[in-house]
Amino acid sequence: MTPWAQQLVLVMLGGALGAAGRYWLGGILLRQFGNGIPYGTLAVNLIGSFAVGFIAVWLEGRGPQALYWRAFLIVGLLGGLTTYSALMLECLLMARSSRQDVLLGYLGGTVVAGLLLVWAGARLAALVRGPG
């Protein structure tokens, strides 16, 4: 199997696990908090923001094997877990419903918190990894 094909398999496996994780966490949060705000989408996007920052920095300088970990963890797992398209759809649905009042807060909060968490994940990975 070529390296590209191996990475593709890792992306598919990671994507399946990420999508299952999103479905699982979304269901738990929906049952816990109801459907006033899509907390499942918010949670996976924020978790994914932190994790992608951490993993990207953690994998820096790790040699050729990092490509396989990147394929599995970033492209696959986090690609399946995070939900930008779902975020946009939920914003559209909010705009067309009686929940217009929370739309900008939800979208702005998601973006700002996501940026803060990707930065925090990258900083933590740099600290854990150490110099060089």
CYANA upper distance limits for C-alpha pairs under 8 A (distance plus 0.5 A):
  1 MET  CA      5 ALA  CA      6.61
  1 MET  CA      6 GLN  CA      6.92
  2 THR  CA      6 GLN  CA      6.72
  3 PRO  CA      7 GLN  CA      6.67
  4 TRP  CA      8 LEU  CA      6.65
  5 ALA  CA      9 VAL  CA      6.77
  6 GLN  CA     10 LEU  CA      6.87
  6 GLN  CA     68 TYR  CA      8.40
  7 GLN  CA     11 VAL  CA      6.65
  7 GLN  CA     67 LEU  CA      8.27
  7 GLN  CA     68 TYR  CA      6.21
  7 GLN  CA     71 ALA  CA      6.23
  7 GLN  CA     72 PHE  CA      7.83
  8 LEU  CA     12 MET  CA      6.74
  8 LEU  CA     71 ALA  CA      7.88
  9 VAL  CA     13 LEU  CA      6.67
 10 LEU  CA     14 GLY  CA      6.47
 10 LEU  CA     68 TYR  CA      7.71
 10 LEU  CA     71 ALA  CA      6.59
 10 LEU  CA     72 PHE  CA      5.22
 10 LEU  CA     76 GLY  CA      7.46
 11 VAL  CA     15 GLY  CA      6.36
 11 VAL  CA     71 ALA  CA      5.71
 11 VAL  CA     72 PHE  CA      5.32
 11 VAL  CA     73 LEU  CA      8.27
 11 VAL  CA     75 VAL  CA      6.52
 11 VAL  CA     76 GLY  CA      4.56
 11 VAL  CA     77 LEU  CA      7.83
 12 MET  CA     16 ALA  CA      6.67
 12 MET  CA     72 PHE  CA      8.32
 12 MET  CA     76 GLY  CA      6.56
 13 LEU  CA     17 LEU  CA      6.89
 13 LEU  CA     72 PHE  CA      7.64
 13 LEU  CA     76 GLY  CA      7.33
 13 LEU  CA     77 LEU  CA      8.20
 14 GLY  CA     18 GLY  CA      6.51
 14 GLY  CA     72 PHE  CA      5.51
 14 GLY  CA     73 LEU  CA      6.78
 14 GLY  CA     75 VAL  CA      8.20
 14 GLY  CA     76 GLY  CA      4.57
 14 GLY  CA     77 LEU  CA      4.47
 14 GLY  CA     78 LEU  CA      8.17
 14 GLY  CA     80 GLY  CA      7.75
 15 GLY  CA     19 ALA  CA      6.50
 15 GLY  CA     72 PHE  CA      8.30
 15 GLY  CA     75 VAL  CA      8.02
 15 GLY  CA     76 GLY  CA      4.52
 15 GLY  CA     77 LEU  CA      5.21
 15 GLY  CA     78 LEU  CA      7.76
 15 GLY  CA     79 GLY  CA      6.74
 15 GLY  CA     80 GLY  CA      4.87
 15 GLY  CA     81 LEU  CA      7.88
 16 ALA  CA     20 ALA  CA      6.64
 16 ALA  CA     76 GLY  CA      8.11
 16 ALA  CA     77 LEU  CA      7.76
 16 ALA  CA     80 GLY  CA      7.10
 17 LEU  CA     21 GLY  CA      6.60
 17 LEU  CA     77 LEU  CA      6.54
 17 LEU  CA     80 GLY  CA      7.73
 17 LEU  CA     81 LEU  CA      8.37
 18 GLY  CA     22 ARG  CA      6.69
 18 GLY  CA     76 GLY  CA      7.57
 18 GLY  CA     77 LEU  CA      4.84
 18 GLY  CA     78 LEU  CA      6.46
 18 GLY  CA     79 GLY  CA      7.51
 18 GLY  CA     80 GLY  CA      4.78
 18 GLY  CA     81 LEU  CA      4.59
 18 GLY  CA     82 THR  CA      8.30
 19 ALA  CA     23 TYR  CA      6.70
 19 ALA  CA     77 LEU  CA      8.13
 19 ALA  CA     80 GLY  CA      4.98
 19 ALA  CA     81 LEU  CA      5.58
 20 ALA  CA     24 TRP  CA      6.58
 20 ALA  CA     81 LEU  CA      8.21
 21 GLY  CA     25 LEU  CA      6.51
 21 GLY  CA     81 LEU  CA      6.84
 22 ARG  CA     26 GLY  CA      6.30
 22 ARG  CA     40 GLY  CA      7.87
 22 ARG  CA     41 THR  CA      8.34
 22 ARG  CA     44 VAL  CA      6.96
 22 ARG  CA     80 GLY  CA      8.08
 22 ARG  CA     81 LEU  CA      5.60
 22 ARG  CA     82 THR  CA      7.82
 23 TYR  CA     27 GLY  CA      6.62
 24 TRP  CA     28 ILE  CA      6.87
 25 LEU  CA     29 LEU  CA      6.69
 25 LEU  CA     40 GLY  CA      6.61
 25 LEU  CA     44 VAL  CA      8.30
 26 GLY  CA     30 LEU  CA      6.48
 26 GLY  CA     39 TYR  CA      7.73
 26 GLY  CA     40 GLY  CA      4.46
 26 GLY  CA     41 THR  CA      7.30
 27 GLY  CA     31 ARG  CA      6.69
 27 GLY  CA     40 GLY  CA      7.85
 28 ILE  CA     32 GLN  CA      6.62
 28 ILE  CA     40 GLY  CA      8.48
 29 LEU  CA     33 PHE  CA      6.28
 29 LEU  CA     34 GLY  CA      7.87
 29 LEU  CA     39 TYR  CA      6.73
 29 LEU  CA     40 GLY  CA      6.19
 30 LEU  CA     34 GLY  CA      5.29
 30 LEU  CA     35 ASN  CA      6.45
 30 LEU  CA     38 PRO  CA      8.09
 30 LEU  CA     39 TYR  CA      7.65
 30 LEU  CA     40 GLY  CA      7.40
 33 PHE  CA     39 TYR  CA      8.25
 35 ASN  CA     39 TYR  CA      8.45
 36 GLY  CA     99 ARG  CA      8.36
 37 ILE  CA    106 TYR  CA      8.45
 38 PRO  CA     42 LEU  CA      6.96
 38 PRO  CA     90 GLU  CA      7.88
 39 TYR  CA     43 ALA  CA      6.37
 40 GLY  CA     44 VAL  CA      6.74
 41 THR  CA     45 ASN  CA      6.57
 41 THR  CA     82 THR  CA      8.00
 41 THR  CA     83 THR  CA      6.81
 41 THR  CA     86 ALA  CA      7.60
 41 THR  CA     87 LEU  CA      6.96
 42 LEU  CA     46 LEU  CA      6.66
 42 LEU  CA     87 LEU  CA      8.33
 42 LEU  CA    110 THR  CA      6.94
 43 ALA  CA     47 ILE  CA      6.50
 44 VAL  CA     48 GLY  CA      6.25
 44 VAL  CA     81 LEU  CA      6.74
 44 VAL  CA     82 THR  CA      5.90
 44 VAL  CA     83 THR  CA      7.73
 45 ASN  CA     49 SER  CA      6.51
 45 ASN  CA     81 LEU  CA      8.24
 45 ASN  CA     82 THR  CA      5.45
 45 ASN  CA     83 THR  CA      6.78
 45 ASN  CA     84 TYR  CA      7.99
 45 ASN  CA    110 THR  CA      8.08
 45 ASN  CA    114 GLY  CA      7.46
 46 LEU  CA     50 PHE  CA      6.92
 46 LEU  CA    110 THR  CA      7.70
 46 LEU  CA    113 ALA  CA      7.27
 46 LEU  CA    114 GLY  CA      5.73
 46 LEU  CA    117 LEU  CA      7.27
 47 ILE  CA     51 ALA  CA      6.60
 47 ILE  CA    117 LEU  CA      8.41
 48 GLY  CA     52 VAL  CA      6.37
 48 GLY  CA     78 LEU  CA      6.43
 48 GLY  CA     81 LEU  CA      7.55
 48 GLY  CA     82 THR  CA      6.37
 49 SER  CA     53 GLY  CA      6.84
 49 SER  CA    114 GLY  CA      5.74
 49 SER  CA    115 LEU  CA      7.62
 49 SER  CA    117 LEU  CA      6.08
 49 SER  CA    118 VAL  CA      5.14
 49 SER  CA    121 GLY  CA      8.23
 50 PHE  CA     54 PHE  CA      6.73
 50 PHE  CA    114 GLY  CA      7.82
 50 PHE  CA    117 LEU  CA      4.96
 50 PHE  CA    118 VAL  CA      4.93
 50 PHE  CA    119 TRP  CA      7.82
 50 PHE  CA    120 ALA  CA      7.01
 50 PHE  CA    121 GLY  CA      5.10
 50 PHE  CA    122 ALA  CA      8.17
 51 ALA  CA     55 ILE  CA      6.42
 51 ALA  CA     78 LEU  CA      8.41
 51 ALA  CA    118 VAL  CA      7.64
 51 ALA  CA    121 GLY  CA      6.60
 52 VAL  CA     56 ALA  CA      6.30
 52 VAL  CA     74 ILE  CA      6.83
 52 VAL  CA     78 LEU  CA      7.77
 52 VAL  CA    118 VAL  CA      6.99
 52 VAL  CA    121 GLY  CA      7.70
 52 VAL  CA    122 ALA  CA      8.47
 53 GLY  CA     57 VAL  CA      6.92
 53 GLY  CA    117 LEU  CA      8.01
 53 GLY  CA    118 VAL  CA      4.87
 53 GLY  CA    119 TRP  CA      6.67
 53 GLY  CA    120 ALA  CA      7.70
 53 GLY  CA    121 GLY  CA      5.02
 53 GLY  CA    122 ALA  CA      4.82
 53 GLY  CA    123 ARG  CA      8.49
 53 GLY  CA    125 ALA  CA      8.39
 54 PHE  CA     58 TRP  CA      6.45
 54 PHE  CA    118 VAL  CA      7.78
 54 PHE  CA    120 ALA  CA      8.20
 54 PHE  CA    121 GLY  CA      4.51
 54 PHE  CA    122 ALA  CA      4.97
 54 PHE  CA    123 ARG  CA      7.87
 54 PHE  CA    124 LEU  CA      7.08
 54 PHE  CA    125 ALA  CA      5.46
 55 ILE  CA     59 LEU  CA      6.47
 55 ILE  CA     70 ARG  CA      8.48
 55 ILE  CA     73 LEU  CA      8.31
 55 ILE  CA     74 ILE  CA      7.97
 55 ILE  CA    121 GLY  CA      8.24
 55 ILE  CA    122 ALA  CA      8.04
 55 ILE  CA    125 ALA  CA      7.73
 56 ALA  CA     60 GLU  CA      7.04
 56 ALA  CA     70 ARG  CA      8.20
 56 ALA  CA     74 ILE  CA      8.34
 56 ALA  CA    122 ALA  CA      7.69
 57 VAL  CA    122 ALA  CA      6.04
 57 VAL  CA    125 ALA  CA      6.32
 57 VAL  CA    126 ALA  CA      6.86
 58 TRP  CA    122 ALA  CA      8.33
 58 TRP  CA    125 ALA  CA      5.80
 58 TRP  CA    126 ALA  CA      7.39
 58 TRP  CA    129 ARG  CA      7.01
 59 LEU  CA     66 ALA  CA      6.21
 59 LEU  CA     69 TRP  CA      8.37
 59 LEU  CA     70 ARG  CA      8.06
 60 GLU  CA     66 ALA  CA      8.16
 61 GLY  CA     66 ALA  CA      8.49
 62 ARG  CA     66 ALA  CA      6.07
 63 GLY  CA     67 LEU  CA      8.46
 64 PRO  CA     68 TYR  CA      8.21
 65 GLN  CA     69 TRP  CA      7.13
 66 ALA  CA     70 ARG  CA      6.38
 67 LEU  CA     71 ALA  CA      6.61
 68 TYR  CA     72 PHE  CA      6.76
 69 TRP  CA     73 LEU  CA      6.26
 69 TRP  CA     74 ILE  CA      8.23
 70 ARG  CA     74 ILE  CA      5.63
 70 ARG  CA     75 VAL  CA      7.03
 71 ALA  CA     75 VAL  CA      5.58
 71 ALA  CA     76 GLY  CA      6.53
 72 PHE  CA     76 GLY  CA      5.38
 72 PHE  CA     77 LEU  CA      6.59
 73 LEU  CA     77 LEU  CA      5.32
 73 LEU  CA     78 LEU  CA      6.60
 74 ILE  CA     78 LEU  CA      5.55
 74 ILE  CA     79 GLY  CA      6.86
 75 VAL  CA     79 GLY  CA      5.53
 75 VAL  CA     80 GLY  CA      8.41
 76 GLY  CA     80 GLY  CA      6.44
 77 LEU  CA     81 LEU  CA      6.55
 78 LEU  CA     82 THR  CA      6.28
 79 GLY  CA     83 THR  CA      8.40
 83 THR  CA     87 LEU  CA      6.52
 84 TYR  CA     88 MET  CA      6.81
 85 SER  CA     89 LEU  CA      6.75
 86 ALA  CA     90 GLU  CA      6.54
 87 LEU  CA     91 CYS  CA      6.70
 88 MET  CA     92 LEU  CA      6.77
 89 LEU  CA     93 LEU  CA      6.71
 90 GLU  CA     94 MET  CA      6.58
 91 CYS  CA     95 ALA  CA      6.60
 91 CYS  CA    103 LEU  CA      6.68
 91 CYS  CA    107 LEU  CA      7.79
 92 LEU  CA     96 ARG  CA      6.81
 93 LEU  CA     97 SER  CA      6.65
 94 MET  CA     98 SER  CA      7.51
 94 MET  CA     99 ARG  CA      5.60
 94 MET  CA    100 GLN  CA      5.90
 94 MET  CA    102 VAL  CA      8.33
 94 MET  CA    103 LEU  CA      6.61
 95 ALA  CA     99 ARG  CA      7.34
 95 ALA  CA    100 GLN  CA      5.38
 95 ALA  CA    103 LEU  CA      7.16
 96 ARG  CA    100 GLN  CA      7.72
 99 ARG  CA    103 LEU  CA      7.36
100 GLN  CA    104 LEU  CA      8.49
102 VAL  CA    106 TYR  CA      6.44
103 LEU  CA    107 LEU  CA      6.62
104 LEU  CA    108 GLY  CA      6.23
105 GLY  CA    109 GLY  CA      6.16
106 TYR  CA    110 THR  CA      6.53
107 LEU  CA    111 VAL  CA      6.78
108 GLY  CA    112 VAL  CA      6.54
109 GLY  CA    113 ALA  CA      6.26
110 THR  CA    114 GLY  CA      6.29
111 VAL  CA    115 LEU  CA      6.68
112 VAL  CA    116 LEU  CA      6.75
113 ALA  CA    117 LEU  CA      6.52
114 GLY  CA    118 VAL  CA      6.59
115 LEU  CA    119 TRP  CA      6.76
116 LEU  CA    120 ALA  CA      6.60
117 LEU  CA    121 GLY  CA      6.44
118 VAL  CA    122 ALA  CA      6.72
119 TRP  CA    123 ARG  CA      6.67
120 ALA  CA    124 LEU  CA      6.58
121 GLY  CA    125 ALA  CA      6.66
122 ALA  CA    126 ALA  CA      6.70
123 ARG  CA    127 LEU  CA      6.75
124 LEU  CA    128 VAL  CA      6.58
125 ALA  CA    129 ARG  CA      6.30
126 ALA  CA    130 GLY  CA      6.51
126 ALA  CA    131 PRO  CA      8.27
